[in-house]
Amino acid sequence: MLGLLLLQVLASCLWLGHSEVVKSFAECPQFFYAETTPSDDLTPKNPAWICQRYNNSYHYATLYDRDKRIPVYSAYKYQPEEVKRPHKWWFVEPQLIGKNNLKEMEREVVLIQHNFTLDEIQKSQAVNADYNVTGFDRGHLCPTGHMDTKEGKTATFTLTNAVPQGSILNNGRWNNYEHQTMIEETKGCTSTYVITGAVPGNTYISNKRVNVPSHIWSAACCLVDEEPADAWGAIAENDKNEVVVLRLGDLEKRLTELYKVKTITLFNNTCPRK
């Protein structure tokens, strides 16, 4: 009996030690084609690698910028399904606050019930109050409509997956790209891997707490029978209601210029660039 009890205690300790915020995406490589992550040039100075966890499952992966309080990108498998839209409350990430035993995204009110203060929560991430401004939405990088389960859709409602996105763009051409263009582009694909990100801009909201991206972008690699068959991207200026759809290679060149780095690659080199 004592031995069984010790095993239970050990299992509990191992479970509590498991964290969403990890040292690398090796904890959730399934969201990247061929387990290949984007080039390191996209990694910010103060990053957090998040395997987005909800209801004991990982649903997508996010590289987060703790300083700018926005995600760099979210990576996921495109699996749209007509599942009832979940609640509209927003989560934050407990593991960004510091060492604690809360493994999953939670609402601010729940964290406060666990004796965290709002000041502690908002030091390294955006909170709901940051978005109490006009003209900007909480723009999903991994969209609700691209998930195939209620749990997956719910998991997209975390502020570590959102950026200040111009309302006109979010509800206009970008929405069309997410829900119409993607359907057309993925016809015939057995599976599609997507990485959607935001280029940091020069302005902020909420007393300079949360960066407003200059551009929103997305890239996709389409597989047919497990082999890459097509790849494309889209990019939009955050203050305009226009979306440009282009080849993956052209998107990577554009992002290399915008981020002012040597080279940006988003997918494994077997995904077509032209």
URKA-V655462 format. One line per field, one symbol per residue. phi: phi as a letter, one per 20 degrees, with the letter a starting at -180 (. if undefined). psi: psi as a letter, one per 40 degrees, with the letter a starting at -180 (. if undefined). burial: + if it has 24 or more other ideal C-beta (glycine too) atoms within 12 Angstrom, else -. A space follows every 10 residues. Layout:
# URKA-V655462
phi: ???
psi: ???
burial: ???
This chain:
# URKA-V655462
phi: .fffffffff ffffffffcf edfaeffbff ecflldegff fefffceced efdblmceda cceddffemc ffacdaefbf bedgffgdfd ecdgfffqfa eeedgbfgff fffemeefff fefdbfcgff eecencdfef eefgfeddcf ffffffecff dccfdggfff edffffffdc fffffefnff bcecccbbeg ddccdllmec fdfecdcbcc cedclmdgdb bbbbbbffdc eccdebfgff fffffgffel cfbdcdcgfe fged
psi: dddddddddd ddddddehid hidieedgee ehhffhiiie eehidgihhh hhhhfeihdi ihhihddefi idihhihhgh igihhaieii iihdeedahi ehdiiiiddd dddeeiiddd dedeiiiddd efiieiighh dhideeieid ddddeefiee eiihhhdddd ebdddddded dddddehehd ihhihhahhi aeiiifffdh ihidihiiii hhihfehhdi iiiiihheei fhhhhiiddd ddddddddef idhhidiiee hhd.
burial: ---------- --------++ ++--+-++-- +++---+++- -+++--++++ ++++---+++ ++++++-+++ ++++++++++ ---------+ +++++++--- -+++++++-- +----+---- ++-+++++-+ +----+++++ +++++++--- ++++++++++ ++++++--++ --+++-++-- ++--++--+- ++++++++++ +---++--++ ++++++++++ +++----+++ ++++++++-- --+-++++++ ++-++--++- ---+++++-- +++-
